[in-house]
């Protein structure tokens, strides 16, 4: 019985190849797309300017009234202003908002 167990535990290079392939697949399907998304979000946050209609991660919709370093002031209603960090911007909705208003 022990001889059967000893034979089954030998090194198999195929298992190493499969393990390496799983790591490569995991990188290209999970890690790399997330890094690209973070890079695009950072670039977008740096390009936010006055007058852009944005949506925050908390769901607040409004127009950027001012930008100051890492923060911006969002005008949500007539005269209603709230200060947010730039990282709180979820998406820019200017194009979608103007298209929806025109139709």
N, C-alpha and C positions, 0 to 999 in steps of 0.2 A: 504494500500500500504506500509506504514512504517513497519507494522508487518511482511510482506514478506521479506523486506530487513534485518530486525533484525534477522530473522531466518536463512538467508543465510550466515550471517557473523560469525557464530559459529566456534569455534576452531576445526580443523580436524587434528588428529594426522597422518593421511595418507599423508597429504601434507608435513609434517615434514620428514617423512620417505623417500618420493620421493626426496625431496631437499637434504637430506643426501646422498642418493644413487648417485645423480648427482655429488655431490662434490667428492665422492670416485672415480667414473668413470673418472671424469676430471683429478684427481690426477694420476691415473694409466695409462691413455692414453696420457696425455699431459706433465705433470710436471716431472714425474719420468723418462721417456725416455730422456728428455732433460738434466736432471742432469747426467744420465749415459753417454750420449754423451760428455758432458763437462768434466767429469772425465776421459774418455778415451782419449780425445784430450789433456788434461793436461799431462797425463802419456806419451803419444806419444811425445809431445814437450820436455819433460825431457829426453827422450831416444834417441833423434836425435844425431848422431855422425858423425864424419868426414867420407866422402866418400859416404854418403847416397844421393841418387838422390831424390829430393823433388820438389813439386809444391807449390808455394805460393798462397795466396788467391787472389792476383792480376794477377795470371796466369803465373808468371815467372818460368821457368823450369831450374834446374841446380843442381850441386853437391855441397854439404856442404864442404867448404874448411877449415873453422875454426869455433869453438864455443867459445864464451867468455861470460860467465854469462847468461844474458837474450837475447843476440844477437848472430847471426851467420853470417858468410860471405859466400855468395853463388857465386860459379863460374859458370857464365852463358855461356861464350864463352871461347875460348882459351885466357886466361889472363884477361878476363872481370870479375870483382868482384863487388858485391853489398852487402852492409850490411843490414840485416833485423832483426826485433825482432822475437824471437822464436814463438810468438803468430801469426805471419804472415804465418806460414806453414799450408797449407791446407791438404796435404797428402804426404805420402812417396811412391814414385813410383819406387823404385829400382827393386823390383820383376817384376812388369809389364814391366819396361823398358828393363830388361835383357831378359825376355821371348819374347818380341816383336823383339828384335835384333836377337835372335837366330833363329826365324822362317823365 
